[in-house]
């Protein structure tokens, strides 16, 4: 992944993230002076306990607090939570009842045989990725187009098991859409996940970002790009991803070399803005690459180098954009 960095000589940036079941404070992008200290508090919600705290990609165990000291560079911290196991209460023993004389049973009527119930069909799950299907190289580049200034980032985020789970295709794509695109099988890879923070210009209510997706040699493969945004509740807890746009419409395309640019607007205090402050935006973006065996429909041309065409059922490249959290002061 290619990342556009914005350097700040006197400030270091932290990125704090908490999964479902608790909070981490402070959360999101935190900027501190060079060689200062910064502590984080990890608090589970009712019925949950801290499962693990991961700092710069390394597990630190179940902690209630973590402090960075003498900070000289950027860092990430993420916390995950698990439900507290509960044991069922033991029932009180019933008092011994006085035996009642047994009545002479009446003859039983002939029972009518009960029909065997027909089992309900279970929806077919999404197939697992096929590692034998090759994945072309892909890069994702993000720049600010208009609406404000970037305060920190793009900052690459460590992918916890919970984050990887939330980026699976079945979390945001319908089974009907999956069957239409990947009937011949597929393979997928999370390219990257990063966050950035920005401050909006006075009188502006949204930030416009430019995403450039570049593919390497995709000969013999077709692709499709999706831009998704992560959404949050009022407490900053993740709610999942929503589809923002897709391309090309109605099919898939392929090319030996392809690059395309998308525009994404992040609304201040919208569902994709994790920062509750007015005039600040905090957002996340992720890229997911998906390919499948190419199957060109009769009459479809193969396309020329650098060009593309629509296919009826071919390999697909998906790129997901997680909701961008952008800070604004």
Phi and psi in degrees as a GROMACS rama.xvg file:
@    title "Ramachandran Plot"
@    xaxis  label "Phi"
@    yaxis  label "Psi"
@TYPE xy
-99.6312  128.398  UNK-2
-118.034  135.299  UNK-3
-90.7728  113.384  UNK-4
-98.1628  144.625  UNK-5
-114.914  111.871  UNK-6
-86.1025  140.202  UNK-7
-130.062  109.008  UNK-8
-67.5765  -29.3484  UNK-9
-105.925  6.4985  UNK-10
-136.599  145.364  UNK-11
-115.398  148.778  UNK-12
-114.652  133.549  UNK-13
-111.423  153.503  UNK-14
-129.108  115.807  UNK-15
-107.312  132.368  UNK-16
-139.221  135.052  UNK-17
-123.815  137.499  UNK-18
-81.4399  -175.441  UNK-19
-63.5838  137.168  UNK-20
107.438  8.82455  UNK-21
174.022  -176.966  UNK-22
-132.923  159.483  UNK-23
-127.441  134.938  UNK-24
-132.272  131.911  UNK-25
-70.9716  162.313  UNK-26
-117.39  157.862  UNK-27
78.5298  -149.54  UNK-28
-83.0346  127.515  UNK-29
-124.954  124.055  UNK-30
-106.047  128.95  UNK-31
-129.855  157.345  UNK-32
-66.7764  156.493  UNK-33
-60.1998  134.77  UNK-34
62.8165  25.8628  UNK-35
-99.6553  178.634  UNK-36
-108.747  151.863  UNK-37
-146.476  124.909  UNK-38
-108.849  153.728  UNK-39
-127.975  137.467  UNK-40
-106.367  128.844  UNK-41
-110.34  118.416  UNK-42
-125.698  117.752  UNK-43
-76.3349  152.009  UNK-44
-79.5803  171.883  UNK-45
-59.3463  132.125  UNK-46
84.634  1.55656  UNK-47
-121.946  161.399  UNK-48
-137.926  155.461  UNK-49
-67.2648  126.628  UNK-50
-94.022  -43.8915  UNK-51
-164.232  150.023  UNK-52
-121.908  123.785  UNK-53
-112.471  121.826  UNK-54
-115.791  119.491  UNK-55
52.8906  37.6679  UNK-56
86.4934  -1.70237  UNK-57
-114.532  133.97  UNK-58
-69.7578  136.544  UNK-59
-113.973  0.735858  UNK-60
87.7092  -173.767  UNK-61
-83.6664  105.116  UNK-62
-120.451  150.529  UNK-63
-93.0235  -23.0128  UNK-64
-145.98  152.569  UNK-65
-146.42  136.34  UNK-66
-125.66  129.57  UNK-67
-91.0497  131.629  UNK-68
-120.312  147.832  UNK-69
49.554  55.3648  UNK-70
-67.9555  126.773  UNK-71
-127.183  8.01917  UNK-72
-162.496  175.833  UNK-73
-75.2171  149.433  UNK-74
-141.746  160.527  UNK-75
-127.881  148.483  UNK-76
-142.175  132.233  UNK-77
-136.926  142.481  UNK-78
-124.437  140.724  UNK-79
-122.388  154.066  UNK-80
-129.701  154.536  UNK-81
-134.13  152.763  UNK-82
-68.8506  146.697  UNK-83
-79.4099  122.883  UNK-84
-65.3746  140.272  UNK-85
-121.667  145.642  UNK-86
-104.249  141.356  UNK-87
-71.1622  135.944  UNK-88
-66.0256  145.163  UNK-89
-77.3458  129.2  UNK-90
-70.7526  147.872  UNK-91
-70.1787  139.087  UNK-92
-66.3336  137.122  UNK-93
-74.5323  140.446  UNK-94
-63.7558  148.182  UNK-95
-67.0088  124.099  UNK-96
-83.3783  149.538  UNK-97
-70.567  125.902  UNK-98
-62.678  138.669  UNK-99
-100.068  135.997  UNK-100
-54.9598  135.922  UNK-101
-79.919  128.332  UNK-102
-79.8297  152.565  UNK-103
-67.7484  121.552  UNK-104
-67.758  140.821  UNK-105
-79.026  151.787  UNK-106
-60.0078  135.667  UNK-107
-78.1471  137.827  UNK-108
-69.4564  158.101  UNK-109
-65.695  125.398  UNK-110
-81.2495  140.616  UNK-111
-86.6165  126.507  UNK-112
-59.8654  137.842  UNK-113
-86.2003  136.126  UNK-114
-67.8692  141.028  UNK-115
-72.0983  123.295  UNK-116
-66.0367  144.969  UNK-117
-83.6111  124.497  UNK-118
-64.1077  142.975  UNK-119
-77.3904  134.333  UNK-120
-67.8762  135.176  UNK-121
-92.6149  129.859  UNK-122
-57.8265  139.395  UNK-123
-68.1036  131.729  UNK-124
-74.3297  166.903  UNK-125
-66.8426  134.449  UNK-126
-63.3144  158.321  UNK-127
-81.6843  152.501  UNK-128
-61.4981  148.609  UNK-129
-99.2297  110.189  UNK-130
-67.2318  -14.1696  UNK-131
-78.1059  -13.2919  UNK-132
-83.8555  120.653  UNK-133
-69.0801  152.317  UNK-134
-116.812  118.522  UNK-135
-69.704  157.825  UNK-136
-69.272  147.032  UNK-137
-146.056  145.299  UNK-138
-128.335  152.265  UNK-139
-128.859  126.3  UNK-140
-125.446  132.613  UNK-141
-124.332  135.005  UNK-142
-136.472  155.89  UNK-143
-82.5583  128.683  UNK-144
-93.8573  -52.38  UNK-145
-167.088  164.476  UNK-146
110.244  -11.4428  UNK-147
172.191  -159.199  UNK-148
-133.462  142.737  UNK-149
-77.7288  129.997  UNK-150
-93.7178  -35.6754  UNK-151
-156.422  153.339  UNK-152
95.5197  -177.47  UNK-153
-62.9938  133.569  UNK-154
-115.226  118.597  UNK-155
-68.2778  136.088  UNK-156
-105.355  135.998  UNK-157
-67.4744  131.969  UNK-158
-86.4624  100.845  UNK-159
-74.7076  162.238  UNK-160
-54.8605  -34.3735  UNK-161
-67.1454  -40.7973  UNK-162
-66.8964  -41.3187  UNK-163
-61.4497  -39.6254  UNK-164
-62.3746  -40.3346  UNK-165
-70.5738  -16.0698  UNK-166
-96.4108  3.01385  UNK-167
-65.807  146.891  UNK-168
-56.9375  -39.5846  UNK-169
-67.5675  -10.7229  UNK-170
-77.5812  -21.4651  UNK-171
-137.22  -9.35963  UNK-172
-109.525  138.592  UNK-173
-72.4207  154.851  UNK-174
-65.2033  -33.0862  UNK-175
-63.9428  -43.2197  UNK-176
-65.8568  -39.3725  UNK-177
-61.7877  -46.2811  UNK-178
-62.6856  -33.2229  UNK-179
-70.0412  -31.8787  UNK-180
-97.6056  -31.7309  UNK-181
-125.768  42.8229  UNK-182
-66.4632  -22.5918  UNK-183
-96.319  9.22686  UNK-184
97.9662  169.612  UNK-185
-158.672  167.08  UNK-186
-137.525  150.42  UNK-187
-144.637  158.641  UNK-188
-154.398  135.321  UNK-189
-79.6546  115.219  UNK-190
-70.8268  -49.1916  UNK-191
-171.512  164.518  UNK-192
-140.995  125.552  UNK-193
-144.312  159.764  UNK-194
-123.041  160.032  UNK-195
-150.579  159.169  UNK-196
-128.853  144.853  UNK-197
-146.989  159.297  UNK-198
-111.675  132.044  UNK-199
-78.9855  152.013  UNK-200
-70.4418  154.686  UNK-201
-61.2525  130.387  UNK-202
83.349  1.19294  UNK-203
-103.327  136.922  UNK-204
-107.945  -0.933756  UNK-205
-151.635  157.753  UNK-206
-111.868  131.402  UNK-207
-103.765  122.902  UNK-208
-115.214  149.971  UNK-209
-112.213  124.862  UNK-210
-113.627  121.533  UNK-211
-107.368  119.735  UNK-212
-107.72  121.746  UNK-213
-120.8  131.468  UNK-214
-107.4  147.346  UNK-215
-79.2297  -148.97  UNK-216
-71.5475  111.617  UNK-217
-110.908  29.2232  UNK-218
-56.8633  131.737  UNK-219
81.3425  6.02074  UNK-220
-131.837  157.749  UNK-221
-119.589  164.467  UNK-222
-140.157  163.51  UNK-223
-148.911  135.069  UNK-224
-110.185  140.286  UNK-225
-126.369  142.201  UNK-226
-114.455  121.252  UNK-227
-120.577  153.429  UNK-228
-125.014  136.532  UNK-229
-79.0618  140.385  UNK-230
-115.094  158.396  UNK-231
-138.519  152.676  UNK-232
-87.2805  -177.593  UNK-233
-66.0507  -18.4235  UNK-234
-94.0681  3.16032  UNK-235
83.8512  14.7679  UNK-236
-87.0223  140.84  UNK-237
-68.877  139.871  UNK-238
-112.716  -5.4638  UNK-239
114.578  -172.162  UNK-240
-114.113  148.448  UNK-241
-123.034  147.154  UNK-242
-80.6671  125.919  UNK-243
-95.4282  -43.1064  UNK-244
-163.372  165.684  UNK-245
-145.801  157.629  UNK-246
-157.801  144.955  UNK-247
-77.7167  162.206  UNK-248
-75.3834  133.207  UNK-249
81.7776  1.65852  UNK-250
-176.923  -157.088  UNK-251
-127.337  161.524  UNK-252
-129.563  161.453  UNK-253
-143.255  154.381  UNK-254
-164.461  155.556  UNK-255
-72.645  -31.4644  UNK-256
-144.776  127.529  UNK-257
-141.979  139.679  UNK-258
-142.382  134.476  UNK-259
-140.54  152.927  UNK-260
-118.598  132.208  UNK-261
-116.308  151.172  UNK-262
-110.935  133.157  UNK-263
-128.965  130.931  UNK-264
-107.153  130.107  UNK-265
-110.362  116.086  UNK-266
-78.8017  139.076  UNK-267
-64.2457  125.858  UNK-268
62.1732  21.631  UNK-269
-81.8996  -178.883  UNK-270
-65.5702  -21.4376  UNK-271
-94.9436  -3.10464  UNK-272
-97.6938  116.326  UNK-273
-84.7301  -17.4369  UNK-274
-85.954  120.324  UNK-275
-75.7313  -9.99126  UNK-276
-74.9425  144.941  UNK-277
-69.7188  136.582  UNK-278
84.0135  3.22847  UNK-279
-125.769  145.799  UNK-280
-131.824  135.744  UNK-281
-130.113  120.967  UNK-282
-139.737  160.762  UNK-283
-125.098  148.748  UNK-284
-135.731  136.944  UNK-285
-130.887  153.18  UNK-286
-120.173  132.894  UNK-287
-127.344  126.336  UNK-288
-102.522  128.538  UNK-289
-132.291  130.585  UNK-290
-128.208  157.361  UNK-291
-147.009  160.674  UNK-292
-59.7219  138.049  UNK-293
-78.1188  137.357  UNK-294
-142.232  97.568  UNK-295
-80.1126  132.547  UNK-296
-72.5793  151.769  UNK-297
-55.6003  135.129  UNK-298
92.0038  -11.275  UNK-299
-79.9754  135.896  UNK-300
-80.9287  160.002  UNK-301
-84.0946  -13.8243  UNK-302
80.5264  161.258  UNK-303
-107.551  169.201  UNK-304
-60.2889  128.658  UNK-305
87.1183  -9.89476  UNK-306
-105.333  -169.703  UNK-307
-161.581  166.49  UNK-308
-152.343  163.699  UNK-309
-82.3928  143.05  UNK-310
-121.79  152.752  UNK-311
-79.226  -30.6603  UNK-312
-162.405  91.063  UNK-313
-139.553  176.404  UNK-314
-57.1754  151.956  UNK-315
-133.171  140.309  UNK-316
-113.725  123.013  UNK-317
-108.867  132.381  UNK-318
-121.74  122.706  UNK-319
-105.07  135.745  UNK-320
-111.201  113.238  UNK-321
-71.1539  149.895  UNK-322
-51.4461  131.715  UNK-323
-85.2327  125.282  UNK-324
-97.1034  110.415  UNK-325
-118.683  117.825  UNK-326
-77.5674  140.14  UNK-327
-137.351  131.876  UNK-328
